[in-house]
């Protein structure tokens, strides 16, 4: 089986998936890691086949600040929200739309 592991351009998103990627490779699967060019060195150091794609998000400094405020000001989301996004308050729905 071919398995592609993706990580956004940050180490905290990459390193937690590396053990699973290695386990899949040890089980005989064809594995690739992909992330942004900012993580190219980290991808190589995992020892797994890696590909870079894309680039950094195109946010203005103000958009980055607004997004950080959204991330850290969220109240806990209700159980079952993944199956029913309508359970989320409007601010949480706007946050998801912005990320998507």
N, C-alpha and C positions, 0 to 999 in steps of 0.2 A: 504494500500500500504506500502511496505517496502522501506525506504529511507536511504541511506548510505551517510553521509557527510564526506569528506576526507579533511585533512589539512596537508600540509608539516610540518616538525618539527619546527615551529616558531609561536609564539603567534599572530603576525599580520595576519597570515593566518587562525588561528582558530577562534578568537573572532568575526570577522565580520559575520561568518556563524551561530553562536549560536542563534541569534534571529530568523532566518529563521527555524532552526532546531526545536526550541521550538514551533514556529507557526505550523509547520507540525505535531508535536506531539499533540498539543492542538486540531488540526483538526482531530485527531483520527488515524494518521499514526504511524507505527512502525518505530522509528528513532534510528540510531546508529551513533556515531562519531568515527572516526578512525584517528590515527596519530602515530607518532613514540614514542618510550618509553620516549624520552626527554620531551614530553608534557603530560605524564601520570597524573601528579598532576593537571595540568590545565584542562584536560579532565574531571577528577572527579569533579572539582569545578564548572563545567557547570551545574551539576545536571542531565545530560542526560546519558543514557547508552553509555558506551565507550569501545573501544578496542584499544590496541596498536599493532603495526605491524612493522616489519622491524627494521631498525636502522639508524644511521646517514649515510649520503653519504660518500663514500670512496674516498675522494679527498685528494691529497697531499697538503701541504701548498702552493706550487707553483700553482697547479691547482685551488685552491680557490682564490688566488690572481688574476690569469688570468681571472677567471669567473667574479669576482667583476669588473675588468677593462672592460670586455665586457658589463656587465649590465649598468654601468654608463657612458660609452662612446657611447652608441647607439644614433643615430639621430632619430627623430620621424619616425615611420613606415608609409608607404603610406596607404590611405584609401583603404579598400577592400583587404588588404593583407591576411586576414584569409581565404578568398575564393580562392585567387590566390597567393600562396607563391612565385611564380616566380617574383612577383612585388618587393620582398625584395632584398636589396643588398646582395652580398655574405657573408658579415660579419654577417648580421642578420640571414641568413639561417644557417650559421655555429653555431650561438648561439642557435637557435631552435633545431638543431640536437644534440647539446651537452646536452641540457636540457632533450631531449626525450630519 
